Amino acid sequence: MFVLCAHYLGTISDENRKAFDAHVEKTHMPMVAKYPGLVSLRYLKGVQWNDAEPPYYLTFELGFNTREDLDAALQSEIRYAARDDLNNFVPMFDGEVRHVLYEVNDILV
């Protein structure tokens, strides 16, 4: 399995947080959920821990069974539409977005 992550290193101002979060949850994630070959999707929101604010506001995780499935999704029409949608919420974000592709290696316990 392969997981593509978009790590949002930074924060959102208090006045933009509600609009940003609502757009991610109600508009952007439903678009991404339509990627062909996608087998898992989630986003993780950083929370305060050990009296410190999280360095990452959120992370998107997109899972694909094969690298070929990932490559096909990245060339799909819905992916291009989702990329265009970034203009509707990323400008509210103060920081940088880092993309990382992971190969998943499960450990049975």
Secondary structure as UniProt FT lines:
FT   STRAND          2..12
FT   HELIX           14..23
FT   HELIX           24..28
FT   HELIX           29..32
FT   TURN            33..34
FT   TURN            36..37
FT   STRAND          38..45
FT   TURN            50..51
FT   STRAND          56..64
FT   HELIX           67..74
FT   HELIX           77..85
FT   HELIX           86..88
FT   HELIX           90..92
FT   STRAND          93..103
//
